[in-house]
Amino acid sequence: MSETLRERMARGYANMIVIDGTRTFATIPAGYVAEVKIYSANTFTLAQIDAAFARESITESEWQEIVALIPAA
């Protein structure tokens, strides 16, 4: 199944926030925030999420919300 435009946008925003550090949740459209947090929790490692927090791409509350969404092993 191919990715929808909305899914591609959420993936792109997540990468820009967590991996690249070029965006923050404050700089993306509000309608994407929940999807980006879910995508981040399901895709990135805790180390990657921690690194985004350390470089201040995400706030402590955003970090907590993402970590709470990480699926149990």
C-alpha positions in Angstrom: 0.0 0.0 0.0 1.4 3.4 -0.9 1.8 6.2 1.5 -0.7 9.1 1.4 0.4 12.7 1.0 -0.6 13.3 4.7 1.5 10.3 5.8 4.4 11.6 3.8 4.1 15.0 5.3 3.9 13.6 8.9 7.0 11.5 8.1 8.8 14.5 6.8 8.0 16.7 9.8 9.0 13.9 12.2 12.4 13.5 10.5 12.9 17.3 10.5 12.2 17.5 14.2 13.8 14.3 15.6 16.6 13.5 13.2 17.6 16.8 11.5 16.7 19.2 14.3 15.6 21.7 11.6 12.0 22.1 12.9 10.1 22.0 16.2 6.5 21.1 16.9 5.8 24.9 17.2 6.9 25.3 13.5 4.6 22.6 12.0 0.9 22.9 11.3 -1.1 22.1 14.5 -3.1 19.4 12.6 0.0 17.3 12.2 1.3 17.3 15.7 -0.5 14.2 17.0 0.4 12.2 13.9 4.1 13.3 14.1 4.3 12.2 17.7 2.7 8.8 16.9 5.0 8.3 13.9 8.1 9.3 16.1 7.1 6.9 18.8 6.7 4.0 16.4 9.7 4.8 14.2 12.6 6.3 16.1 14.7 4.8 18.8 14.7 6.2 22.4 18.2 7.4 21.8 17.1 9.4 18.8 14.2 10.9 20.7 16.6 11.7 23.6 19.0 13.4 21.2 16.2 15.6 19.9 15.4 16.6 23.4 19.0 17.2 24.2 19.4 19.6 21.2 16.0 21.2 22.1 14.2 20.2 19.0 11.5 18.9 21.4 10.4 20.1 24.8 10.3 18.0 27.9 6.5 17.7 27.7 6.7 16.7 24.0 9.4 14.1 24.9 7.2 12.7 27.6 4.2 12.5 25.2 6.3 10.7 22.6 7.9 8.3 25.0 4.4 7.4 26.5 3.3 6.4 22.9 6.2 4.0 22.4 4.8 0.5 22.0 5.7 -2.0 24.7 8.4 -4.5 23.6 
